[in-house]
């Protein structure tokens, strides 16, 4: 399985963008998504399928807000 990064709006429990990547932006980073600039305000990590070595993958959950 591939490592992923999921982007969540601060007010939402559901990702609005997901990418296959092992890059994990840090708090304060600016990211352009769909022509809009977002600021990273938090992140967490998950190990998906931890009990299956063939499927095991890392997921970074990034919380963002629109940069004003």
Number of C-alpha atoms within 10 A of each C-alpha: 12 12 16 20 22 19 21 21 18 15 9 10 9 11 14 11 13 14 12 12 14 14 11 16 17 13 14 12 12 17 16 11 11 8 7 9 14 21 20 22 16 17 18 10 12 12 12 15 13 12 9 9 9 9 11 15 17 18 20 21 20 25 22 24 16 14 12 6
